[in-house]
Amino acid sequence: MKWACGRCERLFEQSQLIGQDVGPMICRECASGRREPQVLEPLVVTPGLWKPAAMLVAGAIVIVIGILAVTVWPTLYRYDHANFGGGDVLVRIHRFSGKVEALAGGTTGWVEVSKGSSSKPTPLPSDQLAKLTGGLEVTYGWIFADIYNGTERALDKVIVQVTVLEGSKGAPVLVLRRIYALTSTGGGPLSSSKFTADCGFTIATGQTYQWGIVSATWK
């Protein structure tokens, strides 16, 4: 079994160590003064080295909190319900831009509710109306139309006539026939855009509807 020198901490046989009056046993070299005592240098910490790392960590935490605040809570949209023509429609409002969108039925999805245009509209020439094509859906008191504008002009409004019928195909009964001005935030030339209008009614069971473009204006 070997023992450690109380001064240089090297291992020796017990016979090679010399006892002291006070303190642990030491080796003969340490006792004769031929070996200097081992002195441990103190740990020096340079002030300020921790600050850049702490600032990086704090910055990363702030960025993560900011991302969560925008995308998780609160969310980008505030959801609500609105009553249009006796029907309850789910709407969402963008918290930053204020844009309002309504959830249309079927495969239409979210459609922006247009506030109209402030520019002075001009009637679209009658020979250009045939270049406006698309589909229309009446749901929850709203009209949603996907119109392709095949003209070189930016559309302002599309005027449509909606006819609601009820009964058998052989002798349907006219329920209503109305004219609606559909507006959109798009309407650019040679492109498809979503047009909407509040129609004030819903299609009941057993009813069908027909529609057609009457006129349009451009801006």
C-alpha positions in Angstrom: 0.0 0.0 0.0 1.4 3.4 -0.9 0.9 6.7 0.8 0.7 10.3 -0.6 3.2 12.9 0.4 1.4 15.6 2.3 3.3 18.3 0.3 4.0 17.2 -3.2 1.2 14.5 -3.3 3.4 11.9 -4.9 2.9 8.3 -3.9 5.6 6.5 -1.7 6.0 3.5 0.4 5.3 4.3 4.1 9.0 3.8 4.9 9.9 6.6 2.5 7.8 9.1 4.3 8.8 11.2 7.3 6.4 12.2 10.0 6.2 15.8 11.2 5.4 17.2 14.6 2.4 19.0 13.1 0.8 18.0 9.8 0.8 15.0 7.5 3.8 12.9 6.6 6.0 14.1 3.8 8.7 12.5 1.5 12.4 12.9 2.2 12.9 15.3 -0.7 10.3 17.7 0.6 11.7 17.3 4.1 15.2 18.2 3.0 13.9 21.3 1.2 15.0 20.0 -2.3 11.4 20.1 -3.6 9.4 23.3 -3.6 5.9 22.9 -2.3 3.3 22.7 -5.0 1.4 25.9 -5.2 -1.9 25.9 -7.1 -2.5 29.0 -9.2 -5.8 30.7 -8.4 -8.6 30.5 -11.0 -8.8 33.9 -12.7 -12.1 34.9 -14.2 -11.9 37.7 -16.7 -14.8 40.1 -16.0 -17.2 40.7 -18.8 -16.7 37.4 -20.7 -20.1 36.1 -19.7 -22.0 39.1 -20.9 -22.1 38.4 -24.7 -23.3 34.8 -24.1 -26.0 36.1 -21.7 -27.1 38.6 -24.3 -27.4 36.0 -27.0 -29.5 33.8 -24.8 -31.7 36.6 -23.8 -32.1 37.7 -27.4 -33.1 34.1 -28.5 -35.7 34.0 -25.7 -37.2 37.3 -26.8 -37.4 36.1 -30.5 -39.1 32.8 -29.5 -41.6 34.7 -27.3 -42.3 37.1 -30.1 -43.0 34.3 -32.6 -45.3 32.5 -30.2 -47.1 35.7 -29.4 -47.9 36.4 -33.1 -48.6 32.8 -34.4 -50.0 31.0 -31.3 -51.6 33.4 -28.9 -53.2 35.6 -29.8 -53.7 34.2 -33.3 -53.5 36.2 -36.4 -57.3 36.1 -36.8 -60.2 36.8 -34.5 -63.2 34.6 -35.2 -66.8 35.6 -34.9 -70.3 35.0 -36.2 -72.4 37.4 -38.3 -76.0 37.2 -39.3 -76.6 37.8 -43.0 -80.1 37.4 -44.4 -81.2 35.2 -41.5 -78.2 32.9 -41.8 -75.4 32.6 -39.3 -72.0 32.9 -41.1 -68.5 32.3 -39.6 -66.2 35.3 -40.2 -62.6 36.0 -39.3 -60.9 39.4 -38.8 -57.2 39.8 -39.4 -55.8 41.4 -36.2 -53.3 43.6 -38.0 -54.9 44.5 -41.4 -58.5 44.4 -40.3 -59.5 42.4 -43.4 -62.8 40.5 -42.9 -63.4 37.2 -44.5 -66.5 35.0 -44.5 -66.5 31.2 -44.7 -68.4 30.2 -47.8 -70.0 26.8 -48.2 -68.8 24.0 -50.5 -65.3 24.2 -51.7 -65.1 28.0 -51.9 -63.5 28.4 -48.5 -62.6 31.8 -47.0 -63.7 34.8 -49.2 -62.9 38.4 -48.4 -66.0 40.6 -47.8 -65.4 43.5 -50.1 -66.1 47.1 -48.9 -66.5 48.3 -52.5 -64.4 50.6 -54.6 -63.9 54.4 -54.2 -63.0 54.9 -57.9 -65.6 56.1 -60.4 -66.8 53.0 -62.3 -67.4 52.8 -66.1 -70.0 50.5 -67.7 -68.3 47.5 -69.4 -69.2 47.4 -73.2 -71.9 44.9 -73.9 -69.7 43.0 -76.3 -67.2 42.3 -73.5 -69.8 40.7 -71.1 -69.4 37.3 -72.9 -65.8 37.3 -71.7 -66.9 37.2 -68.1 -67.4 33.5 -67.1 -67.5 31.5 -63.9 -69.7 30.0 -61.2 -72.0 31.3 -58.5 -73.1 29.9 -55.2 -75.8 31.1 -52.8 -75.2 30.1 -49.2 -76.0 31.4 -45.7 -77.5 34.6 -47.1 -74.5 35.4 -49.2 -73.6 35.2 -52.9 -70.1 34.0 -53.7 -69.1 34.0 -57.3 -65.8 33.0 -58.9 -65.6 35.1 -62.0 -62.9 34.9 -64.7 -62.3 38.3 -66.3 -61.3 37.7 -69.9 -61.2 41.4 -70.7 -58.3 43.8 -70.7 -60.1 46.0 -68.0 -60.1 45.7 -64.2 -63.6 45.0 -63.0 -65.3 47.1 -60.3 -68.6 45.4 -60.0 -70.4 42.5 -61.7 -74.2 42.8 -61.8 -76.0 39.5 -61.7 -79.7 38.4 -61.8 -80.6 35.6 -59.4 -83.9 33.7 -59.9 -85.1 31.3 -57.2 -87.6 28.6 -58.2 -89.6 26.0 -56.2 -91.4 22.9 -57.1 -91.1 20.3 -59.8 -89.0 20.7 -62.9 -92.1 20.6 -65.1 -93.9 23.5 -63.5 -91.6 25.4 -61.1 -93.0 28.3 -59.1 -91.1 31.6 -59.2 -90.1 32.5 -55.6 -88.0 35.6 -56.3 -86.0 37.4 -59.0 -83.5 40.0 -57.9 -80.5 42.0 -59.2 -77.3 42.1 -57.1 -74.1 44.0 -57.5 -71.1 41.8 -56.7 -67.9 43.4 -55.6 -64.3 42.1 -55.2 -60.9 43.2 -54.0 -59.5 41.6 -57.2 -61.1 41.8 -60.6 -57.9 42.2 -62.5 -57.8 41.6 -66.3 -57.3 38.1 -67.5 -57.6 36.6 -64.1 -60.1 34.9 -61.7 -61.4 36.7 -58.6 -63.9 36.1 -55.8 -67.0 38.4 -56.0 -69.5 38.6 -53.1 -72.8 40.3 -52.1 -75.2 40.0 -49.2 -78.4 38.6 -50.8 -80.6 38.5 -47.7 -82.0 35.0 -48.2 -81.1 31.3 -48.1 -82.0 28.6 -50.4 -84.6 26.3 -48.8 -85.1 22.6 -49.3 -86.8 22.0 -52.6 -85.7 25.3 -54.1 -83.3 25.8 -57.0 -81.7 29.0 -58.3 -80.5 30.3 -61.7 -78.2 33.2 -62.4 -76.8 35.3 -65.2 -74.5 38.3 -65.7 -76.6 41.4 -66.6 -73.8 44.0 -66.7 -70.5 45.0 -65.2 -68.5 48.1 -64.5 -64.7 48.6 -64.7 -62.3 51.0 -63.1 
